[in-house]
Amino acid sequence: MTTIASGTDTLTRDALAVLQPGFTGTSAPSWLLRRLGEGLASVGLFGRNIATPAQVAALTAQLRAERDDVLVAIDEEGGDVTRLEVRTGSSFPGNHALGAVDDTALTEAVAHELGRRLAACGVNLNWAPSADINSNVDNPVIGVRSFGADTSLVARHTAAYVSGLQSAGVAACTKHFPGHGDTAVDSHHAMPRIDAELPVLESRELVPFLAAIEAGTRAVMSAHILVPALDPVHPATLSRRILTGLLREELGYDGLIVTDGMEMQAISATYGIERGSVLAIAAGADAICVGGGLSDEPTVLRLRDALVAAVRSGDLPEERLADAAARVRALAAWTASTQTTTPSASVNGCGTSERGSSSAVGSDARTDVGLVAARRALTVTRGAHFAPVTEAPYVAALTPVANIAVGDETPWGVAAELRRLLPGTETGSFAGERAGAEALAAAGSRRVVAVVRDAHRHTWMAEALDILLAARPDTVVVEMGVPQSPPRGALHIATHGAARVCGLAAAEAIAGA
């Protein structure tokens, strides 16, 4: 059992217990191990902490040697947002691709296999799935992270995902409550606002979360968004009306409530992370996620001390902090009770091979589920100028600024996969008002494969496509974001996501494999 260091008082232990911090490096720093011994109960892993399957398994074992019931959390949505495969791209398609297939059994199978791999790495809490309805097609942060724009579709796939993930012994954290889909602002940068009326929210945004609760989701993540119909003053993360009144009392949710990253500008630039953390716990949150950007010991100590000071000043009821800490420990106990395997970097365990394919593909049919799902998700349309691609083409990637949630270190596109099928394939990345002309010049006489991501949100990208298609009607267009525009090109392929496995499926379609 975990032994708490002597001399650490109950209030300090509770303040540490509600924090979910990150850290730098691929092994646990001494300060983190020391704080685990003093009461810290959770740790968040990010792409910077991931190198190899063996390293991740060793890291989580290192954490558990200090505290056997530690919650090891990760933001592993699959699809565009991956941490385990941050350097290669995910072996699993994301939510939008699964929604495009609309087979809940497949969604559950994908989530289970993803959970199995997480558990094999020693991860037991996943900040997923996204239950947001992509009701605003110009949303800059959700997009393909959503199962779709239809309420009932999102609800049934959210429930299936929760069931699949948790059947592997990994706690699901359904996000971003009460729904981040109808926003035009990224909460990483500023405070989004949803002006929908209460009846709309009840019949749209809240439905997938209710489905997740009924499916038994062990955690729910709050959104840093202002929803005046629910609370005209406080964003959801800091709103007692939303977290306690709505989520706990009206929807009947009794699990862990986790905040989105407190260093995101929607909170840090308006309230500061210390005050924001105190307000979040007071409002009904149980765990403070911090560490995507701030990942050092001083941050943990600042937040711990802010919570302790708030209790002593009367700004935060001591029983509320104690209740939050108890919920964290209860989830830790649940995950400990579900562990059936020891973290392992074996061929059927966590991680990827050097080529980025699932480590067990070919030796375990379960791991093919990601590719099966990606293939089934493709929407392929042949145009008037269709002709098979039989020689190595030129892949013109029209590349937008990366979504912060996705990160710019994760590769995407079809070039790497297409090069294996059609050796000699060349590629280039283009952006801005001259992207079309520059891509044409670079392609020369080669057949062009234009790869876009949410072309409907980027005027320059749509204009570049116009130039390419006017000059080269035989251009193949691959849309790896949310497809909104009518299919264009000699061959149009909508992948519904930019995961590596989606790129592989598209490359197969292009090459006629």
DASUL-V122165 format. One record per backbone hydrogen bond with DSSP energy under -1.0 kcal/mol. NH is the residue of the N-H (numbers start at 1). CO is the residue of the C=O. If there is no record, write none. Layout:
BEGIN
nh co
NH CO
NH CO
END
This chain:
BEGIN
nh co
5 37
8 5
13 9
14 10
15 11
16 12
17 13
18 14
19 16
20 288
33 29
34 30
35 31
36 32
37 33
40 35
43 71
44 21
45 73
49 46
50 47
56 52
57 53
58 54
59 55
60 56
61 57
62 58
63 59
64 60
65 61
67 63
70 67
71 41
73 43
74 125
76 74
77 81
78 81
79 92
81 78
86 83
88 85
89 85
96 144
98 94
99 95
100 96
101 97
102 98
107 103
108 104
109 105
110 106
111 107
112 108
113 109
114 110
115 111
116 112
117 113
118 114
119 115
120 116
121 117
122 119
123 118
124 72
125 72
126 171
127 74
128 126
131 175
134 148
135 133
136 181
139 136
145 142
146 143
154 150
155 151
156 152
157 153
158 154
159 155
160 156
161 157
162 158
163 159
164 160
165 161
166 162
167 163
168 165
169 166
170 165
171 124
173 126
173 128
174 219
175 129
177 221
179 176
189 186
190 186
194 226
201 197
202 198
203 199
204 200
206 201
210 206
211 207
212 208
213 209
214 210
215 211
216 213
217 212
219 172
220 256
221 174
222 258
223 177
225 223
226 192
230 227
231 227
236 225
237 223
238 235
239 236
243 239
244 240
245 240
246 241
247 242
248 243
249 244
250 245
251 246
253 247
256 218
258 220
259 287
262 289
264 261
265 188
266 187
267 264
268 264
269 265
271 267
272 267
276 272
277 273
278 274
279 275
280 276
281 277
282 278
283 279
284 280
285 280
286 257
287 257
288 18
290 20
300 296
301 297
302 298
303 299
304 300
305 301
306 302
307 303
308 304
309 305
310 306
311 307
312 308
313 309
315 310
316 310
321 317
322 318
323 319
324 320
325 321
326 322
327 323
328 324
329 325
330 326
331 327
332 328
333 329
334 330
335 331
336 332
337 333
338 334
344 120
349 346
350 344
353 357
356 353
359 351
361 358
363 360
364 360
367 364
368 365
369 366
372 368
373 369
374 370
375 371
376 372
377 373
379 494
381 492
383 490
386 383
394 447
395 426
396 449
397 428
398 451
399 397
399 430
407 403
418 414
419 415
421 417
422 418
425 422
426 393
428 395
430 397
435 432
438 434
439 435
440 436
441 437
442 438
443 439
444 440
446 443
449 394
450 476
451 396
452 478
457 454
458 455
462 458
463 459
464 460
465 461
466 462
467 463
468 464
469 465
470 466
471 467
472 468
475 472
476 448
477 491
478 450
479 493
480 452
490 475
492 381
493 477
494 379
495 479
501 90
503 499
504 500
505 501
506 502
507 503
508 504
509 505
510 506
511 507
513 508
END
